[in-house]
Amino acid sequence: MTLQTPSFSPGLEGVPIAESAVSLVEGEAGRLTYRGYSIEDLTQPGVSFEEVVALLYDGELPSVARVEEIRKELHDNRVLTPEQLEVVIQVGKITHPMFALQAATAMLAPRDNDFEPKVQTVQERGLRLIAKVGHLVGIIAQARAGRPYDGPFIGESFAGMMLRMLTGKEPSPLHVRVMNALLILQADHSAGNASTFTARVVTSTKAEPEAVVAAAIGALSGPAHGGANEGSLRLFQQIGDPKKAEQEIQRLLDDKFKIPGFGHRVYHVKDPRSKVIQTLAAEVIEPGSEIADLYEIALTVEKVATARLGDRGLYPNVDLFSGCVFAALGIPTDFFTPIFAASRTAGWMVNMKEQWESGNRIFRPSQIYVGEQARDFIPMAKRG
Ligand SMILES: CC(C)(COP(=O)(O)OP(=O)(O)OC[C@H]1O[C@@H](n2cnc3c(N)ncnc32)[C@H](O)[C@@H]1OP(=O)(O)O)[C@@H](O)C(=O)NCCC(=O)NCCS
């Protein structure tokens, strides 16, 4: 019998890694749907992150009672023990918030380590983690800013809690609405993106949910994935003056610089999330403000880079404009990716559940060996 060796696809481009019914990215149409519902509909005013968590888990739009159930789960399970709180505060002071979040998430894991006997709790454990990761981001933000711990209030929503803890201010209803939309937009993006794939690989080893999320946070931290939202805002700040933007972007593209917030493996049209983010930008960016200048630079980046790269299928992705909206909400730049992680924890955990339900075979792909053939060992004394 001859075994067919599949051809090597760098970056696993075009290689399916799972059968999934959670979300669908349609690269040519520029469409993203969760359980069949468009992100444009799901980010309408009035839709909460909690509602979308229910949709992602259940596969159907939730009733009022079901949203209330999920809201209560996320509300009641966000508390930490005093010992956990102390560790998060300390780790938040010494490293980048993404690494602090990764360490803090791993620390929430149980003392034993074998998830298979506990697989019936996969949804319960996932919801607990979604609740806690949002809270962890807030704690790390307070620790990093040197503010005392001021944890969730009774009745505070997930978005409201995160925003207040991140900014140190009571958020306006508009800002809470926009925060909900940002969390919803980033909650899932098919099974094949780097961090969700990581989550699935770690799930396949029967690891605990905290290990799954901690690993996925590591994958998300890189500038080619989640870190691009920080990168794009920093680039706009570096350019500084909207009048210089065109010339500067032309120069960067001449130098083969990869513009953060631009290009995508799957989308070859403008990322639908970036269009939704632009409608949010119009609501929260104050004309004449410093952020309005940064947003103008972002628009110039879009114009110039699209003119140069659009015919190669490269267009703005979610991260080109998201940084400006986060900044308009008063969120510090190095917390853009941790917020992404808090929202994507929902997608990771729903993917974990789906994978267990579909057999959870361990990922063990192959390689194409290009090294030396077996050869004789030479003792040290004879190596010259
Ligand atoms: C998203 C991304 C990682 C996809 O990577 P990929 O599918 O492996 O595509 P590649 O990096 O191989 O890029 C293909 C070509 O497009 C170019 N390209 C891709 N993204 C580019 C960008 N943002 N700016 C300029 N050129 C870009 C590459 O230089 C490459 O050109 P070449 O063929 O002449 O070498 C990549 O577009 C990128 O790094 N973008 C910036 C980071 C970012 O915004 N990430 C968030 C994604 S949501």
The ligand as a Gaussian input file, in Angstrom:
#p B3LYP/6-31G(d) Opt

LIG

0 1
 C       -2.288000      39.140000       8.485000
 C       -0.997000      38.600000       7.866000
 C       -0.155000      37.973000       8.994000
 C       -1.350000      37.519000       6.847000
 O       -0.181000      36.873000       6.499000
 P       -0.036000      35.902000       5.240000
 O       -1.355000      35.433000       4.772000
 O        0.974000      34.866000       5.625000
 O        0.538000      36.836000       4.102000
 P        2.049000      37.221000       3.913000
 O        2.610000      37.807000       5.154000
 O        2.790000      36.059000       3.318000
 O        1.919000      38.364000       2.839000
 C        1.727000      38.122000       1.430000
 C        2.316000      39.306000       0.685000
 O        1.578000      40.499000       1.018000
 C        2.416000      41.463000       1.654000
 N        1.719000      41.997000       2.813000
 C        0.917000      41.302000       3.648000
 N        0.462000      42.088000       4.636000
 C        0.992000      43.299000       4.410000
 C        0.907000      44.522000       5.086000
 N        0.191000      44.615000       6.211000
 N        1.571000      45.579000       4.623000
 C        2.311000      45.463000       3.501000
 N        2.436000      44.316000       2.792000
 C        1.791000      43.259000       3.240000
 C        3.632000      40.664000       2.127000
 O        4.777000      41.479000       2.257000
 C        3.766000      39.623000       1.066000
 O        4.383000      40.218000      -0.036000
 P        5.449000      39.403000      -0.955000
 O        4.630000      38.315000      -1.576000
 O        5.935000      40.423000      -1.912000
 O        6.493000      38.873000      -0.016000
 C       -0.218000      39.727000       7.168000
 O       -1.041000      40.353000       6.215000
 C        0.323000      40.761000       8.146000
 O        1.387000      40.545000       8.751000
 N       -0.428000      41.900000       8.355000
 C       -0.028000      42.882000       9.319000
 C       -0.351000      42.390000      10.735000
 C       -1.827000      42.421000      11.040000
 O       -2.530000      43.372000      10.751000
 N       -2.314000      41.342000      11.684000
 C       -3.695000      41.244000      12.142000
 C       -4.453000      40.258000      11.326000
 S       -6.177000      40.311000      11.747000

